[in-house]
């Protein structure tokens, strides 16, 4: 639920989002699938303003909940304690809806500041939604290559899935700071990436490539589901089985409408097959974090 949403000012917008989320949760439940809903300030506030706590409802139905941190990209360099306040403000709003014990992670927050230490100071245990703008905190030698300058990130690569190497991206890892995407011995937070991109762009390609190719007419089709299933099978054949591996598929709230029901059911049917075959296990973002911690103890 994005930072530019108007749910806290327009009840009709909020109720439409609630209807979409309930529609998605109803479908997911039929197939024993799990969703994670992450909220920025406007939607979080709206839960209180309009006296309808859909975030708590999602939690109570067994789905994942978390915070969306749609800030940092335009921020100037500042003390980490100051940047931590951005994370803390967003976290407090979602904590009030679902309880701090259920709100362990945030998506986003990348920029020139040390997002790892700042998010940790605010009380987060993991970060997902890792994209190109998270490279801005790193020296050039720790970025994918010399073309990943600040200017390139700000104009082209800011929303590319990161780390850019898929077989680095599918594994959670702990970091002590935001200087690189390498695991540290004494981490303060878990980086939990794994993004494959928007479901409606899978036919065009994984990550931001797919979205860029189909935008602005990203129509959801069975072919997208088939492309996703094929990519997951490919990853399963090549992944390191000594590590927790994770992939995320982004499905915007406005995709959960009756017009998309046939394709959404096909998506859940195909992922259910993958689960029955032992290729995937459905999990919330919090589940993945907890599995990673348990695996590495």
N, C-alpha and C positions, 0 to 999 in steps of 0.2 A: 504494500500500500504506500504509494509514493508521496514525496514531500510536496509536490505541486497539486495534490488532490484538494478538493474543497469541501470535504465531508463535514468539517467542523463549522462551516458557514451555510451549508445547503443540506437540509435534512433529506430531501429527495435523492440527492447523490449518495448520501450515506446508506439509505434504505435500499437503493439499487445495488450497492456493493454488498450489503448484507445478503440480499437475495442471491447474488452471484456466488458468494462464498458458501452459503448453505446448499445451493445447487451442486457445487463442486464437492462439498463434503458428503452429501447424500450419495452421489455417484461413486466416490472413492470408497465409501463404506461397503457398497455392494461387492467390491472386488478386493476387499481387505488391503486397500492401498492407503498410504499416508501422505498428507500434505503438510507443509509448514507455511504459516502465514506470518509475515513480518511487517510491522507497522511503523511508519514515520509519524510525526507529531499530529498532522491534521486528522488522520483516521483514528489515532489513539484518543485524541481529545473528544472526537465525535462520539465514541463509545460512552463517555460520561455525559456529554452535553445532551444527547438524545436518549439517555437512560436505557441503552441497549448494549450490553457487553458481549459482543460477538466474539471477541478474543477469548474471554473466559469460556464461552460456549464451545469454541474450537478446542481449547484445552481439555474441557470436560468430556468431549467426544473422543479424546485420544489423539488429536492432531497436534502438530508442533506449533509453537508460537515463539515469536522473537521480535527483535527491533530492527527497523530499517534506518540506516544512518546516511541520509542523502545530503551530506555536507563534506567539506574538505577540499574539493577540487579547486575552488576559487580562493581558498584561504591563504593568507600569507604566513610565513614562518613565525611561530610563537612558542613560548615555553610549553613543554609537554603538559604541565599542570593546567594551563589555560585551555589547551586543546581538549584535554580530558573532560572539561565541562560540557563541551558539545555532546559527547557521548553520554555523559551523566544525565543531561536534561532529557534526551530521548529515552534513555533507559528508565528513568523515574516514571514517565507517563505509562509505559507498558507494564512496569512492575506493579503499578497501582491496579492494573486490570487483571493480571494473571498471577501475581506473586513473583518476587525476585527469584525464587528457586526454580521457576519454570522459564524465566527469561534470561538465559545464559549467553546468548549470542546476538551479534549484530551483523547485518549485511551492509557493506559499503564503508564509508569513512576514509577513503584513500585520498592522498594529496601529499604536499611537501612535508607535512608534519609527521612525527613518529606516531602513526596510527596504532601500532602494536602496543606501545607503552601507554598511550592515552586511553585506549579501550580497556586495557587491563586496570588502570587506575580507576576507571569508572565502574569497575565491577564485572565486566564481561569476561567470559572464560574462553570464548572462541569468536572468530570472525569468518564470515562467509561472504559471498558476493564480491569475490576478489577479481579486480579488473585492472586494465592498463594504468589507470590513475594511481594505483598503489605503487607503481614503479617510481613516481615522482619523488618519493622519500629516499631513493637509493642513488648512490653514485653511478655514473654511466657504465663503469666496468661491471656492475652487478645487474645491469639490465640485459635484455635478450641479445642485443648487439649494438654497434655504434650508431645505428640509425634511430635508436630509441632516445632521441633528445627530448628535452622538455617541450620544445615546440611541436615535435611529432606527436607526443603523447596528448598534448592539449588540443591538437587539431585533427588527429586521425585515430590514434590508438587508445584513447582514454577509456573506452568501454570494451575493449577486447578482453576476452576471458584470460585470466592470468592464474599462475604462470602460463606463458604462451605454449610451452611444450606440454602436450596432452598427458604424456606419461610422467611428468612432474606434477601436473595439476590434479591428478586423481587421488593423490595421497595427502591426508592431513599431516601437519608437522608443527612442532612448537618452535616459537622464535622468542628471542630476548629483546629484539627491537625491530625496526622497519628498515634496516640497512640492506637486507637481501631476502631472498626466498630460500635460504638454507636453514636446516634445523640447527638449533642451538642446544648446548648442554643444559643450560639453566633457563628454560623458557618462561615467559610471563603470560603467554597466551597461545592458543592453538589456532593456526591458520587452517581453515577447512574449506578448500576451494572445490574443484570438481565440476565446474559449469560446462555443460554441453551446448547451452544456448536456448533460445526460445523454440518451443515445440513446432511452431508453424514455419520455422526456417530450416528444419532439418534436411529437407530435400535439397536445399541450396548449399548446405554445409554446416558444420558444427561451429559453435562459438558465434562471435559477432559477424563473421562472414555470412552466415545464413541469413541473419537479420538484415544486413546491408543489401543483400541480393534481392530479398523479397519486399523490403520496405518501399512504399507505405502500404502495399497490398499483401500483407502476410496472411494468406488464407490457409486455414488449418485443413489438412487433407490426410487420408489414409497413407498416402505416400510418405508424408512426414513421419508417421508412426513407424512405417517399415524401415525408413532410413535410420531412425533412432534405434530400433531393435537390432539392426545389422551392426551399428556402431558399438552398441553395448556388447554384443557377442564378440566383436573384434577385440574390444578392450579386455574382455574376460580371458581370451586366449593369450593375451600378451602381458597381462598385469603381473606384478610381483606378489605372489601369494603369501609371502612372509609379512605383508603389511596390510593394514586396513585400507581398502580402496573405496572411493565414493564418486558417484556422478550425480549431478543435479540437472533437472530439466525445468526450465522456467515456463510457467503457464500463467499469463496475466489473469486477473480476476474477471475481466470482461470476456474471456473465452468461455467461462462457465455459464452458457446460455443454451436454451433448448435448440437453437439453430445448429449448435455444434454437438448435440448429444450423440449422434451416430459415430462421429469421429472420436469423441471423448470415450465412448464405450469401447471402441476399437483399441484405443490407447490402453485403457485399463485391462482389456482382455489380453492384449499382447504382453504387457508387463506382468500380468498374472501368470502367463505361460513361462516367462523368464524366471519368475520366482519359484514356480513349481519344479522347474528344471534345475534349481539350485544355482542359477547364474546371478540372480540379484536377491537381496533382502530389502524390502521396503523399510525405511527408517525416516524419522524426523531429523532435523539438523541437530537437535539436542541428543538424540539417540546416537548419532555418529560420533559426536564429541565424547559421550560416555563410553562408547565402544573403543574409541581410540585410547582413552585414558586407561581403561581396563586392559587392553591389549599390550600396552607398553609398561605396565607395572611389573 
